[in-house]
Amino acid sequence: MTFIFDNTYVRLPARFYERRAPYPVARPGLVKLNLALADQFGIDPDALNSADGLAILAGNQVPAGAAPLAMAYAGHQFGRFVPQLGDGRAILLGEIVTPSGQHLDLQLKGSGRTAFSRAGDGRAALGSVLREYLISEAMAALGIPTTRSLAVVTTGEPVYREVPLPGAVLTRVAQGHVRVGTFEYFSARQDIDALRRLADYVIARHYPEAQEDERPYRAMLDAVIARHATLVARWLSVGFIHGVMNTDNAAISGETLDYGPCAFMDHYHPGQVYSSIDHQGRYAYANQPYIAHWNLAQFAQALLPLLDVDPDRAIREAQSAVDAFPDQFDRAWLDCFRAKLGLIEVADDDHNLIDALLDAMASGVADFTNTFRALADAAAGAEALLRSQFSDTALIDAWLSRWRVRLAKESTDTAARVIAMHRANPLVIPRNHQVEAALNAAEEGDLTAFDALLQILVNPWDDRPGVTPYTRPPQPHEIIAQTFCGT
């Protein structure tokens, strides 16, 4: 089969990566192939589904034109700086060129040990690979910038975690895999030449408009900050909790990267944490904008030598850029939540109105997704479904009076408002108990539940036959209290 490669990262100096081919696997078997994504990127699905295609997706064969490598990077993990991380179980095959001329990274995850594996085996378990496939595709359907999943292949070999698990390889597609931690890697080594080369690479590939600016590195910093402000606001708008917002998972492209212990909230609580490794709640739902701000400050810190030759001026430049994040996030968050409340126009008290609803939801143990979806019915005058979400209806009744006064100030047609609200409030999300059940069955060789859930999640907006079971919150015995990192 033929990929069209134009590999730019490998043209950077050798200290940016380790040249490494994937390690072959014993008995590759195709589990999932994303036909729609293959078609979108101009990849022949029949060729992917061939013996040669399977060999490439498993890592048993390197396609012509590829330049496989493991990227070097560092990162702050739960606030602690680790000077060398890198791709410990992933190989960047290269950058494919789509029919539209777009460059996309093609990466194998779970492809064996690299120089950055430390004590790891470089492999991935089927459950964690299918989890990333499922949730990344759900995020894409929700319109949230994300890496994508092209294929899942089993290896025919076990991986050993707490217990032996079936091994698998994920083929991931991304705008790019440069991270905040990539810049930190060279900053920690005081390698100014590498920082400049990396920044020039990022500008050329992701932010070409910055090339025209008289301060291109400041323009790049501003653009990355703006993308992350919007990204995290959109996470919050669907109740998504990343779970491992370390700087090595902060993609410079502004995509959601790494779907380890992530989760979508059932009932709303600002302090909700699912990740089994987040013992202090550092990456709780409501903390995510603050952590993004902190991560971007680390990015700005790494860029200081490029922002100005004078250290004091460089610090002022960086501080000015980072200080813009809270207002940018707040505007993006308000845009998201105004749409969820059916507010077309802007009013000064909207933030308080949104906060009051969220407070009522937390006190009333209301389901996040179903409450916002039911608001559309309430906009049309049917409040029963909305009120049923609350343990105490008095909590929502008081808020509804405020909301109706606010809606009355707008001239938007009710039918148009309801349609807009349905496009801002998904009907379905990847609910943790349903994801877990599907993955458990898949690990036993039964993909029926996984395929059914995936089919629902790729259209999260529209009501249709068969969707109702997927809208139901978990029963008490079905609640998933913790999610786990695939490593």
C-alpha positions as CSV (number, residue, x, y, z in Angstrom):
1,M,0.0,0.0,0.0
2,T,1.1,3.6,-0.6
3,F,1.2,6.5,1.9
4,I,2.3,9.9,0.7
5,F,4.9,11.0,3.3
6,D,6.7,14.3,3.8
7,N,8.6,13.8,7.0
8,T,9.6,17.2,8.4
9,Y,10.4,16.3,12.1
10,V,13.2,13.9,11.1
11,R,14.9,16.8,9.4
12,L,15.5,18.4,12.8
13,P,18.8,17.5,14.5
14,A,19.3,14.0,15.9
15,R,19.0,15.1,19.5
16,F,15.3,15.7,18.9
17,Y,14.5,12.0,18.7
18,E,15.7,8.4,18.5
19,R,15.5,6.7,15.1
20,R,13.7,3.6,15.9
21,A,11.5,1.2,13.9
22,P,8.5,-0.5,15.6
23,Y,9.2,-3.9,17.1
24,P,7.3,-6.7,15.2
25,V,4.5,-8.6,16.9
26,A,3.7,-12.3,16.9
27,R,0.2,-12.6,15.4
28,P,-1.3,-9.3,14.3
29,G,-5.1,-9.2,14.0
30,L,-7.2,-6.3,12.9
31,V,-9.8,-5.3,15.5
32,K,-11.0,-1.8,14.3
33,L,-10.4,0.2,11.2
34,N,-11.7,3.7,10.9
35,L,-13.0,3.7,7.4
36,A,-14.4,7.2,7.5
37,L,-11.1,8.7,8.8
38,A,-9.2,6.8,6.1
39,D,-11.4,8.1,3.4
40,Q,-11.1,11.7,4.8
41,F,-7.3,11.5,4.7
42,G,-7.1,9.9,1.3
43,I,-6.0,6.5,2.6
44,D,-7.3,3.5,0.6
45,P,-9.3,1.4,3.2
46,D,-9.0,-1.7,1.1
47,A,-5.2,-1.3,1.2
48,L,-5.3,-0.8,4.9
49,N,-7.3,-4.0,5.2
50,S,-4.8,-6.0,3.2
51,A,-2.0,-8.2,4.5
52,D,0.5,-5.4,3.9
53,G,-1.8,-2.9,5.6
54,L,-2.1,-5.1,8.6
55,A,1.6,-5.5,8.8
56,I,2.1,-1.7,8.8
57,L,-0.6,-1.1,11.4
58,A,1.0,-3.8,13.6
59,G,4.5,-2.4,13.3
60,N,5.7,-5.5,11.4
61,Q,6.5,-3.6,8.3
62,V,7.7,0.0,7.8
63,P,5.9,1.6,4.8
64,A,7.9,3.1,2.0
65,G,8.7,6.7,2.6
66,A,8.3,6.5,6.4
67,A,11.0,7.8,8.8
68,P,10.1,6.1,12.1
69,L,11.3,7.7,15.3
70,A,10.6,8.2,19.0
71,M,10.4,11.9,20.0
72,A,12.3,13.3,23.0
73,Y,10.5,15.5,25.5
74,A,10.3,16.3,29.2
75,G,7.4,17.3,31.3
76,H,5.9,18.4,34.6
77,Q,4.0,15.4,35.9
78,F,1.6,16.4,38.7
79,G,3.7,19.5,39.2
80,R,7.1,17.7,39.4
81,F,9.5,18.3,36.6
82,V,10.9,15.2,34.9
83,P,13.8,16.2,32.6
84,Q,13.5,13.2,30.3
85,L,10.4,11.4,29.3
86,G,9.9,10.9,25.5
87,D,8.0,8.4,23.5
88,G,8.4,5.3,25.6
89,R,5.8,3.2,23.8
90,A,5.1,5.1,20.6
91,I,6.7,5.4,17.2
92,L,6.1,8.3,14.8
93,L,6.1,6.6,11.4
94,G,6.1,9.9,9.7
95,E,3.9,12.7,8.4
96,I,1.3,11.8,5.7
97,V,0.0,14.4,3.3
98,T,-3.7,14.4,2.7
99,P,-5.4,15.2,-0.6
100,S,-5.9,18.8,0.7
101,G,-2.2,19.2,1.4
102,Q,-2.5,18.9,5.2
103,H,0.3,17.3,7.1
104,L,-0.7,14.7,9.7
105,D,1.4,12.6,12.1
106,L,0.9,8.9,11.7
107,Q,2.0,7.2,15.0
108,L,1.9,3.7,16.4
109,K,1.2,3.5,20.1
110,G,2.2,0.3,21.9
111,S,4.9,-0.4,19.3
112,G,7.6,-1.6,21.6
113,R,10.5,-0.2,23.7
114,T,12.5,2.9,22.8
115,A,15.4,4.8,24.4
116,F,12.7,6.6,26.5
117,S,10.9,3.6,27.9
118,R,12.7,3.6,31.2
119,A,11.3,0.5,33.0
120,G,8.3,0.2,30.7
121,D,7.7,-2.6,28.2
122,G,6.7,-0.3,25.4
123,R,3.5,-2.1,24.8
124,A,-0.2,-1.3,25.3
125,A,-3.1,-3.4,26.4
126,L,-6.2,-3.9,24.2
127,G,-8.5,-2.2,26.7
128,S,-6.6,1.0,27.0
129,V,-6.1,1.2,23.2
130,L,-9.8,0.6,22.5
131,R,-10.6,3.3,25.2
132,E,-8.5,5.8,23.3
133,Y,-10.2,4.8,20.0
134,L,-13.6,5.2,21.5
135,I,-13.2,8.4,23.4
136,S,-11.1,10.2,20.8
137,E,-13.7,9.5,18.1
138,A,-16.4,10.7,20.5
139,M,-14.5,13.9,21.1
140,A,-14.1,14.4,17.4
141,A,-17.9,14.0,16.9
142,L,-18.4,16.6,19.6
143,G,-16.4,19.0,17.6
144,I,-13.5,19.2,20.1
145,P,-10.0,19.3,18.7
146,T,-8.4,15.9,19.3
147,T,-6.0,13.3,18.1
148,R,-7.8,10.6,16.1
149,S,-7.7,6.9,15.9
150,L,-7.2,5.1,12.6
151,A,-6.9,1.5,13.6
152,V,-6.5,-1.0,16.4
153,V,-4.5,-4.2,15.9
154,T,-4.0,-7.0,18.4
155,T,-0.5,-8.4,18.8
156,G,-1.2,-12.0,19.7
157,E,1.0,-11.4,22.8
158,P,0.1,-10.6,26.4
159,V,1.2,-7.5,28.2
160,Y,1.7,-7.7,32.0
161,R,0.1,-5.1,34.2
162,E,-1.6,-6.3,37.5
163,V,-2.7,-9.3,35.4
164,P,-1.8,-10.5,31.9
165,L,-3.9,-8.6,29.3
166,P,-4.2,-9.0,25.5
167,G,-1.7,-6.6,23.7
168,A,-2.6,-4.2,21.0
169,V,-1.3,-1.3,18.9
170,L,-3.2,1.9,18.2
171,T,-2.6,3.9,15.0
172,R,-3.0,7.5,16.0
173,V,-3.4,10.5,13.7
174,A,-2.6,14.0,14.9
175,Q,-2.0,17.5,13.7
176,G,1.3,17.1,15.6
177,H,2.9,15.5,18.6
178,V,5.1,18.5,19.8
179,R,4.2,19.2,23.4
180,V,4.9,21.9,26.0
181,G,7.3,19.2,27.4
182,T,9.2,19.2,24.1
183,F,10.2,22.8,24.7
184,E,10.9,22.1,28.4
185,Y,13.3,19.3,27.3
186,F,15.6,21.7,25.5
187,S,15.1,24.5,28.0
188,A,16.3,22.3,30.8
189,R,19.4,21.6,28.8
190,Q,19.9,25.3,28.0
191,D,20.0,24.3,24.3
192,I,18.9,27.6,22.8
193,D,19.7,26.5,19.3
194,A,17.3,23.5,19.7
195,L,14.6,25.8,21.2
196,R,14.9,28.1,18.2
197,R,14.8,25.2,15.7
198,L,11.8,23.7,17.5
199,A,9.9,27.0,17.6
200,D,10.6,27.6,13.9
201,Y,9.3,24.1,13.1
202,V,6.1,24.7,15.1
203,I,5.5,28.1,13.4
204,A,6.0,26.7,9.9
205,R,3.8,23.7,10.5
206,H,1.1,24.9,12.9
207,Y,1.1,28.7,13.1
208,P,2.4,30.0,9.7
209,E,0.7,33.4,10.3
210,A,3.2,34.0,13.1
211,Q,6.0,34.1,10.4
212,E,4.6,37.5,9.3
213,D,4.7,39.0,12.7
214,E,7.6,41.2,13.7
215,R,7.9,39.1,16.9
216,P,7.2,35.6,15.6
217,Y,7.9,33.7,18.8
218,R,5.6,35.9,20.9
219,A,3.0,35.5,18.2
220,M,3.3,31.7,18.4
221,L,3.0,31.9,22.2
222,D,-0.1,34.0,21.9
223,A,-1.6,31.6,19.4
224,V,-0.9,28.5,21.5
225,I,-2.4,30.2,24.6
226,A,-5.6,31.1,22.6
227,R,-6.1,27.6,21.3
228,H,-5.7,26.1,24.8
229,A,-8.1,28.6,26.3
230,T,-10.8,27.5,23.8
231,L,-9.9,23.8,24.1
232,V,-10.3,23.7,27.9
233,A,-13.5,25.7,27.8
234,R,-15.0,23.2,25.4
235,W,-13.9,20.3,27.6
236,L,-15.8,21.9,30.5
237,S,-18.8,22.4,28.3
238,V,-19.3,18.6,27.8
239,G,-18.2,17.6,31.3
240,F,-14.9,16.2,30.2
241,I,-12.1,15.6,32.8
242,H,-8.7,14.9,31.2
243,G,-7.2,13.3,34.2
244,V,-3.5,13.8,33.4
245,M,-3.0,17.4,32.4
246,N,0.8,17.1,32.6
247,T,2.9,19.4,30.3
248,D,3.9,16.4,28.3
249,N,0.3,15.9,27.4
250,A,-0.2,19.6,26.4
251,A,-0.1,19.5,22.6
252,I,1.3,22.7,21.0
253,S,-1.2,22.1,18.2
254,G,-4.1,22.7,20.6
255,E,-5.5,19.1,20.3
256,T,-6.6,16.9,23.1
257,L,-3.8,14.4,23.6
258,D,-3.7,11.2,25.8
259,Y,-6.9,9.4,26.8
260,G,-5.6,7.5,29.8
261,P,-7.6,8.1,33.0
262,C,-10.0,10.6,31.4
263,A,-13.7,10.5,32.0
264,F,-17.0,12.4,31.4
265,M,-19.0,13.4,34.5
266,D,-22.3,11.8,35.3
267,H,-23.7,14.0,38.1
268,Y,-22.1,17.5,38.3
269,H,-19.6,18.4,40.9
270,P,-16.8,20.9,40.4
271,G,-14.4,18.8,42.4
272,Q,-15.0,15.6,40.5
273,V,-12.0,13.4,40.0
274,Y,-11.9,10.0,38.4
275,S,-8.2,9.4,37.8
276,S,-6.8,6.8,40.2
277,I,-3.4,8.5,40.2
278,D,-4.7,12.0,40.9
279,H,-4.7,11.7,44.7
280,Q,-4.8,15.4,45.5
281,G,-7.5,16.4,42.9
282,R,-4.9,18.5,41.0
283,Y,-6.7,17.8,37.7
284,A,-10.3,17.9,39.0
285,Y,-13.0,19.2,36.6
286,A,-13.0,22.8,37.8
287,N,-9.2,22.9,38.2
288,Q,-8.6,22.3,34.5
289,P,-8.5,26.0,33.4
290,Y,-6.1,26.8,36.2
291,I,-3.8,23.9,35.3
292,A,-3.9,24.9,31.6
293,H,-2.8,28.4,32.7
294,W,0.0,26.9,34.8
295,N,1.1,24.6,31.9
296,L,1.2,27.5,29.5
297,A,3.3,29.5,32.0
298,Q,5.8,26.6,31.8
299,F,5.7,27.0,28.0
300,A,6.4,30.7,28.2
301,Q,9.2,30.1,30.7
302,A,10.9,27.7,28.2
303,L,10.6,30.3,25.4
304,L,12.3,33.2,27.4
305,P,15.6,33.1,25.4
306,L,13.6,33.5,22.2
307,L,11.3,36.3,23.3
308,D,14.1,38.9,23.9
309,V,17.8,39.0,24.4
310,D,17.3,41.0,27.5
311,P,16.1,38.7,30.3
312,D,13.9,41.3,32.0
313,R,12.2,42.2,28.8
314,A,11.7,38.5,28.0
315,I,10.0,37.9,31.3
316,R,7.7,40.9,30.7
317,E,6.8,39.5,27.3
318,A,6.1,36.1,28.7
319,Q,4.1,37.4,31.6
320,S,2.0,39.6,29.3
321,A,1.2,36.6,27.1
322,V,0.3,34.3,30.0
323,D,-1.7,36.9,31.8
324,A,-4.1,37.0,28.8
325,F,-5.2,33.4,29.4
326,P,-7.8,34.0,32.1
327,D,-9.8,36.5,30.1
328,Q,-9.5,34.4,26.9
329,F,-10.7,31.3,28.7
330,D,-13.5,33.2,30.4
331,R,-14.8,34.5,27.0
332,A,-14.6,31.0,25.5
333,W,-16.3,29.5,28.5
334,L,-19.1,32.0,28.4
335,D,-19.6,31.4,24.7
336,C,-19.9,27.7,25.3
337,F,-22.3,28.0,28.2
338,R,-24.4,30.8,26.8
339,A,-25.1,28.4,23.9
340,K,-25.9,25.6,26.3
341,L,-28.5,27.9,28.0
342,G,-30.0,29.1,24.7
343,L,-28.7,32.6,25.1
344,I,-28.0,34.2,21.8
345,E,-27.2,37.7,23.0
346,V,-24.7,38.9,25.6
347,A,-25.8,40.3,29.0
348,D,-23.6,41.4,31.9
349,D,-25.0,39.0,34.4
350,D,-24.7,35.8,32.3
351,H,-21.7,34.5,34.2
352,N,-23.7,34.7,37.5
353,L,-26.7,33.0,35.8
354,I,-24.6,30.1,34.6
355,D,-22.8,29.8,37.9
356,A,-26.1,29.7,39.7
357,L,-27.3,26.8,37.6
358,L,-24.1,24.8,38.2
359,D,-24.4,25.5,41.9
360,A,-27.9,24.1,41.8
361,M,-26.8,21.1,39.9
362,A,-24.1,20.3,42.4
363,S,-26.5,20.7,45.3
364,G,-29.2,18.7,43.5
365,V,-26.9,15.9,42.3
366,A,-28.1,16.6,38.8
367,D,-26.7,14.7,35.8
368,F,-24.5,17.1,33.8
369,T,-25.4,16.0,30.3
370,N,-29.1,15.3,30.8
371,T,-29.7,18.5,32.7
372,F,-28.4,20.7,29.9
373,R,-30.1,18.6,27.3
374,A,-33.4,19.0,29.2
375,L,-33.0,22.7,29.1
376,A,-34.1,22.7,25.5
377,D,-37.4,21.1,26.5
378,A,-37.7,23.8,29.2
379,A,-37.1,26.5,26.6
380,A,-40.1,25.2,24.8
381,G,-42.2,25.2,28.0
382,A,-41.8,21.5,29.1
383,E,-40.0,21.6,32.4
384,A,-40.8,18.1,33.8
385,L,-37.7,16.4,32.5
386,L,-35.4,19.1,33.7
387,R,-37.0,19.2,37.2
388,S,-36.6,15.4,37.4
389,Q,-32.9,15.7,37.3
390,F,-32.7,17.3,40.7
391,S,-33.0,15.7,44.1
392,D,-34.7,18.9,45.3
393,T,-36.8,20.6,42.7
394,A,-36.8,23.9,44.6
395,L,-33.1,24.2,43.6
396,I,-34.0,24.4,39.9
397,D,-37.4,26.2,40.2
398,A,-35.8,29.4,41.6
399,W,-33.2,29.4,38.9
400,L,-35.8,28.8,36.1
401,S,-37.5,32.0,37.1
402,R,-34.3,34.0,36.5
403,W,-33.6,32.2,33.3
404,R,-37.0,32.9,31.8
405,V,-36.6,36.6,32.6
406,R,-33.3,36.5,30.8
407,L,-34.8,34.7,27.8
408,A,-37.6,37.2,27.6
409,K,-35.0,40.0,26.8
410,E,-34.2,38.3,23.6
411,S,-36.2,38.2,20.4
412,T,-35.0,34.8,19.2
413,D,-37.7,32.5,17.9
414,T,-38.3,29.6,20.4
415,A,-38.1,26.9,17.7
416,A,-34.8,28.2,16.5
417,R,-33.5,28.5,20.1
418,V,-34.4,24.8,20.8
419,I,-32.6,23.7,17.6
420,A,-29.5,25.7,18.6
421,M,-29.6,24.3,22.1
422,H,-29.7,20.7,20.8
423,R,-26.5,21.5,18.8
424,A,-24.8,22.8,21.9
425,N,-25.9,20.1,24.3
426,P,-25.1,16.5,23.3
427,L,-27.7,13.8,24.0
428,V,-25.0,11.2,24.6
429,I,-21.5,11.1,26.0
430,P,-19.1,8.2,26.6
431,R,-20.6,7.3,30.0
432,N,-18.0,5.6,32.2
433,H,-20.1,2.5,33.1
434,Q,-21.0,1.9,29.5
435,V,-17.3,2.4,28.3
436,E,-16.1,0.0,31.0
437,A,-18.7,-2.7,30.2
438,A,-17.8,-2.4,26.5
439,L,-14.1,-2.7,27.1
440,N,-14.4,-5.6,29.5
441,A,-16.4,-7.5,26.9
442,A,-13.9,-6.6,24.1
443,E,-11.0,-7.9,26.2
444,E,-12.9,-11.2,26.3
445,G,-13.2,-11.2,22.5
446,D,-16.7,-9.7,22.2
447,L,-16.9,-6.4,20.4
448,T,-20.7,-6.2,20.1
449,A,-21.1,-3.7,22.9
450,F,-18.1,-1.6,21.8
451,D,-19.3,-1.3,18.2
452,A,-22.8,-0.4,19.4
453,L,-21.5,2.3,21.7
454,L,-19.2,3.7,19.1
455,Q,-22.1,3.9,16.6
456,I,-24.1,5.9,19.1
457,L,-21.2,8.2,20.0
458,V,-20.2,9.3,16.5
459,N,-23.6,11.1,16.4
460,P,-23.9,12.6,19.9
461,W,-26.6,15.2,19.0
462,D,-29.7,13.6,17.5
463,D,-32.5,11.6,19.1
464,R,-33.2,8.4,17.2
465,P,-34.4,4.8,17.8
466,G,-32.1,2.9,20.1
467,V,-30.4,5.9,21.7
468,T,-32.3,6.0,25.0
469,P,-30.4,3.4,26.9
470,Y,-27.2,5.3,26.3
471,T,-28.6,8.5,27.8
472,R,-29.2,6.9,31.2
473,P,-26.9,7.7,34.1
474,P,-25.4,4.7,36.0
475,Q,-27.4,3.0,38.7
476,P,-25.6,3.0,42.1
477,H,-24.0,-0.4,41.5
478,E,-22.8,0.8,38.0
479,I,-21.0,3.9,39.1
480,I,-17.3,4.0,38.1
481,A,-15.4,5.8,40.8
482,Q,-11.9,5.5,39.3
483,T,-10.4,5.3,35.9
484,F,-6.9,4.1,35.3
485,C,-3.8,5.0,33.2
486,G,-3.0,2.5,30.5
487,T,0.6,2.2,31.6
